[in-house]
Amino acid sequence: MVELSPAVFRPRKPSEVGRPRYAALDAVRFIAAAAVVAFHYTARTTSSWPEPISSIAPGLVRVTKFGYFGVDLFFVVSGFVILMSAWGRPLPAFVASRISRLYPAYWVSVIITAAVLVLFGTVKITAGQVAVNLTMLQSVVGVPEVDGVYWTLWAEMRFYILIGVFLVVGITTKRILIFAGVWPVLSLLAFENNSHLLRIILVAPYAGLFAGGMLLYLIVRNGSTVIAWLLLAANVLMTVPTAGANAASSIFSTTGLHLSSTTTWLVTVGCFAIVALVVLTPLKRWRWRVLTIAGSLTYPLYLLHEEIGYVIIQHLAPHTHWWVAALVAAATALVLAALVHYLVERPFMPMLRRVISRELERSDDGEPKKQESQTVS
């Protein structure tokens, strides 16, 4: 999942003027995370409930099933934010920003989740499984994830690698336009042909979501052009039979509820429309601090909510109303997210970023190069 920088309230440096903070986009990220939480707690079939949630709250399930699309919304936001973060930045700085952004909260979340599952859960967790999960490469070697939500991080990492390649060859508007036009087409072909290797390399079926976000950033950065809007429309159309269909299939397999092709189309288009709304309208000028704070909690909330929430629901649901169990699980996840953000991310992210940047930017004679100020994204 995509992450903007944590909330650090300070004057912006001159070098940061080109990378504004979109508070409304922070709000979108938090809403997307909340939608995923609602999906897992009140729509997805799980043995944590004493009886299927679809029979406990059937009306609610018909709404919260759409929370699965929160992941698709995250990927569109990621395409926008990561390209904005990378543009004009040297590769070492980009690598350092991504590693320091993803890993500190992730390491702590893996350990906390594993501890809760070992002490209170019914899922068997091994030390080896936890060790591999700490690398974030468990999907590569086929090791089960400590928490199911981690699968999205592997998709994000592959997108970061593609952006890293762009930084090596040089990011230009023309190259981004070509890439955003060709990449989703190849991804669609790989998806339809079920080519496993190409699906991994091309981040299928999610290429259209990332590429659409990238095109939205180009429109914000350079202004509207016919080619950018046509490519964005093409990306939306190619996303419906790939990521959209994949989401609909996952919703059916996890909830038993069917989405019509029209509904899938409308919700998928909505993911792009929401991001466009907050970056292309006066909403982009919102600077409300509460939205930035909410955005800063999104990543740890996403990492911590699922398995820990299921454990809480499993222990509370037989003894109280279902909505009490769900609310306690959500509140616990939010509190843990705040603790991880303020006690782990805020102090350790800048430190780790500086260390990695220094090591990556050392000159041939072993002396570190002079670093320029960079926006943390």
N, C-alpha and C positions, 0 to 999 in steps of 0.2 A: 503494500500500500504506500501511497505517496505521503511525504511529510514536508511541510514548510518548516521554517526554523522555529525553535521554541520562543516563547514570548520574552524578549529581552528589551526592556523599555529604556531606550537611550536615543540621543539625537543621531540621525543618519549621517554618515560620512559622505563626502562628495562622490567617492567611488561607488556609493551604493544608490545614488539617485536613480540610476537606470533600472533598478530592480525594486519596484515599489512593493509595499506590503498590502495584499488584498485581504482586508478583514472579512469581507463578505465571502471570499473563497475559504477562509478559515471556518466560517459558519457552515458552508456547504460540506466541508470535510467532517465536521462534527455531526451534522445531520446524517451523513452517509454512514458514519460509524454507529450512530444510534439506531439507524435502520437495520444494520447488520446484527446488532445486539438484539433488537426486537425479533428479527427473523429466527435467530438461534434459540431464544428463550420461549417464543410463543407461536412459532410456525413449524420449525423443523421437528420431525419425529425423533424423539429421544427417550430412552428408558429411564431418564431421571424423573419424569412425571409418573405418578402412580397409574395413570391411564392416559391414553393419547390426548395431547393438547387439542387436537382437532375436535374431540368430543367434549372437552371441558369448555373451550371458548371458540366454537366454530366461526362465529362472526368475526372475531378478531383475527383468526388465522387467514381469512380471506383477504385481509388488508396487509398484515405483516409479512405475508409470503413475498411481497414485492421488496422487502428489505434485502433480499439477495442481490438486487441490482445496485445496492450500495457499493459493492465491489467494482462494478462497471463504472460507476460515477467516480470512484477513487482513481481509476486508471485514466479517465479523461483529464481529471485534475492533474495527475502526475505528468501527462504529456505536456501540459501547459507549464507547470512549475519547473520541471526538470530542465526543459529547454531554456526557460528564462534564467535559471540558475547557471546553466553551462555556458550560455552565450558570452563570448569574450573572456572566458576564464581559462587559465592554463589547466592542462590535464591533471597535474599533481594536486592542485587546489580542489578540483572537482572530485577526484577520488577520495581525498581526505574528508571533504564535506559529506560525501555519501556514507563512507564507513563510519565516521563519528556520529552521523545521524541515525543510522540503522542499528548499530550493534550494542551500545551501552544499555538502552532500554530493553532490547531483545534478550541479551544475556541474563539480565535480572528477571525478566518475565519468564524465561524458560525455567530458571531455578525455582522461582516462586510457584509456578504452575506444577512443576514436577513434585515439589514438596507437598503441595496440597493433595495431589493425586495419590501419592504414596501414603500419606497420613490418613486421608479421609475418603478417598475415592475407591472405585472398584476396578479402574483401569490399571493394568500392570505396567509399570515403568521401570526400565533397567538403567543402570549407570551408563552403559555404553550408548544407549539410545539418547540419553540426555547429552552426553559428550558430543555425539555427532550433530545433534540439533543445535548445539552452541555454535557450530560453524555456519549454520544457515544453509548448508548444502545437502541436507538429508534427502531432498527430492532427487538429487543426482545419483545417490548411491542406494536408493530404495529403502531407507530406514524410516519407520513410521514417525510421524510428527508428534511431539509432545502435546501440541494443541493444533487442531485442524486448520485454524486460520492461517497458519504459517505458509500455506501453499502460495498465497498471493505474493509473498516476499521473493520467491524464486522468479515469478513473472517480472516483478519490479527490477530485480538484479539483472536479468537479461536485457531489459530496456536500458538500464544504466550502462551496460557494456556497449550497446549500440551507440548511445550518446558519446561514450568514451572514444569510440572509433571515429565519430564525427569530429571530436576535438583534435584527434591526431591529424586528420586530413584537412580540417578547417571548416567551421560552420559558416555557411553563407545562406542567404535567402533562397537562391536558385537551387542549391543542393538539398535544402530541407523540402522545398516544393517537389523536387523529383523523388526524393526518398518517401515523402508522405503520399505520393501517388503510386509508387511501385510496391512498397512494402506491404500494404494491405492486400493488394492483388495477389502477390505471391503467398501471403498468409492464407488467403481464401482458398487458393489452389491446394496448398498443403493440408488445410483443414478438410476440404472435400475429398481429397485422395487418401486421407488418414496416414500421411507420411510422418512417422514418429520423429525422425531426426530433424526434418525441416520444421515441424511444429515447434520443436524445442528452440531451434536457432531463430526462427521468425516470431517467436512469442505468440504463436497462433493458439486460440482464436482471438486474441486481445489486441492485435496490431492496430486495427482500425480505431480503437478507443484511444490508444496512446498517440497515434498519428493525428487524430482529430484534435486532441488537446494541443499538439504542436502547431497545427494550422491556426488554431485560435490565438496562440501566442504571436504567430506571424502577423495576423490581422491587427492585433493590439499594437505590435511593435512598428509595423510598416504602414498601417492603414488598410482599408478594404481594397481588394483587387478581385477582378472577375475570376482569375485562375485560382486564387486561394479559396474563394467561396465554392467554386465548382468542385475542387478537390475535397473540401470539407463535406459537401453533399454526397460525393462519391464514397467517402469513408463511412458516412452514416449508412448508406445503402448496403455497403459491404459488411458492416458490423451486425446488421439485423440477422443474416443467416449464419453468422459465426458466433460472436459473443452473445448476441441476443438469443439465438437458438440454444446455445450452451446453457445460458441462465435458465431458460424455460425448462430444459431437460433436467437440470439440477433441482429446480423447484419441484418438479413432478416426482423425481426419485426420492426426495427428502420430505415432502409433505403429502404427496398423493393428489395434489391439486393441479389441474391443467390450465395452461395459459393459451389463449387463442393466438393465432398469428397476428391478428390486428392489435391485441393488447401488447404482445411482445414488441411489435414495431413501435407502438406509441411510447412505451416505457424506455426503450433503447434510445429513441430520438430525444426523449426527455432528458436523458443523461447529458447529451451534448448541449441541449437548450439551456439547462440550468447553469452550466459553466459559462456559456456565451452570455447569459443574462447578467452574471455578476462581474464579468470582465469587460463587457462592451457597453454597459449602460451606466447611469450615474451611481449605481450600487458600488462600482469600483472605487468610489471616493469615500466610502464608509471607513472610519478609523476608530470604531468603537472598541475599547480595550477588552470588554467582556468577550467579544467574538475572537480576538486574538488569543485570549486565555483558553477559550473552548477549543480552538484549533490546536493549541499546544498539548492538550490532553488526549487528542484523537489517537495518536499512535500507541501509547501505552494502554489506552482503553481497548483498542482493537486487539492488542496482543494478549491481554489478561482476561477478557470477559468470558470466553466460551466454556472451557473445561472447569474453571473455578466456579462459574455460574451454575453449571450443571450439578456440581457437587452440592452447592448451597440449595438448589431446588430439590435435589434428591432427599436432603435431610429435612427440609422445611415443608415441602408440599403435602406429605401425609398428615400434617398436624395443623395446617392453617389454610386460608383461602389461597387459591392459585395465584391471584394477583399480588398478594403479599410476598409470596415466595419469589416471584419474578422481580418485584420492585427491590427486595432485599438483595437479590443477586446483582441487579443493575447498580444499586447504590454502592455495594461492596466493590464492584469492578471500577466504578468511578473514583472511589476513595483510593484504591490501590494505584490507579492511573495517576492521580495527583501526587501521591507519595513518590512514585517512580520518576515522574517528571521533575519535581522540585528537589529530590534527594539524589537522583542519579543523573538525569539528563542535563539539568542546569549546571551542575558543577563539573561533570566529567566530559561532556561533549566538547567544549572549547579546548580543554586540556588534550584530549585525544586527537582533535583536529590539528592542533599545533604540532604535536609530536609527529604525526603522519606526514604533514606538509613539510616539516623540516627534513625528515628522512628522505622523502621523495624528491625534494628540490636541492639536494646536496650537489654541489658542482663536482667536476671530475677530480679536483684536488682534495675533495673531502670536506671542503668548507661549505656551510649552508649558504644558499643564495639569499639575497635580500628579498623579503616577501612584501608584496603589495597588499593593501587592504582588499578584502573580498567580502561580498555579502554572504552571510550564512543562509542557506536555503534548504 
